[in-house]
């Protein structure tokens, strides 16, 4: 092995060859390179192609040779993304690409750079009623802590992964595994996570979560109480009472506000658990993987005996879970005991409708990063002006062409749905930190005003000439076209 | 952070793609669906440990091979060493000169040992190991400029030919070359010997001290290159006809010598649109017919 290297030689750890890579060169695989002293993945630079429909399969990196037809899109139809653009960070130098194009008669400038984010993480929304683990408990990947369980939301459990403390604040291995986990999630790959005192999950952006080996199919239509509200009218007259079993809030038609309004008669039903407001019960059972996220398989176990003062023989009762996947129909006998009967046709439709209204359960991955640091220097000589311009919505921020939500308050802290970005848009540096594309688009006049690197602005046609390193992909159908001049009133 | 090995079928549903670090294999087998899938599975299973196995002995594999050099332990490494051994007396060569062919050959062997298939190839970035059962054949197209793929020649290899390896080397390829050939394609008994021979012949297509050729110490580009401070070709300016002839003659001389030693079967040498071949028998006719109508891939 050579012993003396120029100071900006990097050692790549993407594979066991462990290449030493000099500044400006690539490793043995041609996939990783030393860009300005940083190890970066050199996937081809991605241009969004507005004309192609969303259905066009994106060409994965490894197939790029020959698969790209070499077509160059014209004018406004092409948006230069930051994916593969490289970065000049942390130097006070203009960003790698500052591209001008005329759109609907307005001169626009897009500043394109890959940001190196030490301050970043992902927010996971896992659609499931199953109990994944206690709030605040650690979430681990390969045994290393990479995040924690945060709030439970409507039909979903939120996890917060990454962040600077896991990336750089823990052991070396914690940082490495955190970086790897974030990278895989952001690039749409499946990741296996375990929650302390909780479940094991396999998650990938835009795919159904797998909880303890079981794939989630549907989200609940709502909580038990909401389900009563939604379907009360359809049940009225066809059945005397309905219990929607839910681990969070079990609903009872005859006591619920919705039932009262319709004039549903009192039935003398009595439910286990803690009554919250009329027709809404908490803790009817333990959490589990049975009916409505409880641990029960026989719904009668949550009923106490009917009150003889109100109940009557042949009273008709429907019990159903929040996804409609479980249901049972009963009629009371002479002793006011429920006896299971076949579900009448008149009720089948409503049970089916609960199921129909349950959306597919998915995992959502939002990348969150802060571009408040010196990355801004690649855009303007006066970084705070960029922040200000973003806040005033004069500058649009996109990630690989996908719209980014900007947090109010200081800095440019943004979130983006990774499924709306082109494939494999993220990379990493061994610092460890994630490399994410970020583009700032604004009117050329505004760019000059905020102290932009106007001398480095190049026309789009000029950038398109460098086609060897470029790849064109379809723009995501749901994304607004990033170059469209901003209509202040329509932007939220 | 270690990227996991990639194992997948290509979109055509028939070819297998294996990728790990700098190794990238395209594999295709023909035979019964059961046999093909068994062969693919065996290939993938063998594949995932290859990079680690080679990297364990990387310093040794990057060192100049000499007659009494320490022998590597790994089976692929031994195959690499054996492939370059015939040249170790005459020139600087390291076992890395045969790494691609040796990996291809090893994967192919794993496949044929597992399943009975009609024919198969393992293409490791242009270094190809072939399997041909009785009365099977492959038609091979040759490309001189990877950046502008067009066939400059073709050859048909049948099961009767003693040829199961094919390799291409040149300064435009992914590995460094000491010579100026755009491409030297070699047919040999097996992929590892073809790989080493293509490297040696491509190095021999040369015009020492020519001012139009840009040469850089390998280490200046890749600090850990096995070629150390040897000058590798990074650019070749336009050459006159006599210069092209001289460079090709020099390569042809080396190729002929290797053929006489039984190390190669045939070779095609390309430089700036001119091609010379060292061909024994009927390949000549098929080669020439393709030469007349250059096909675009």
Interface residues (C-beta under 8 A of the other chain):
Chain A: X1 X2 X5 X9 X13 X14 X15 X16 X17 X18 X19 X20 X21 X22 X25 X27 X28 X29 X30 X62 X63 X66 X176 X179 X180 X183 X428 X430 X432
Chain B: X1 X2 X3 X6 X10 X11 X17 X19 X20 X21 X22 X24 X51 X52 X55 X58 X59 X149 X174 X219 X220 X221 X222 X223 X224
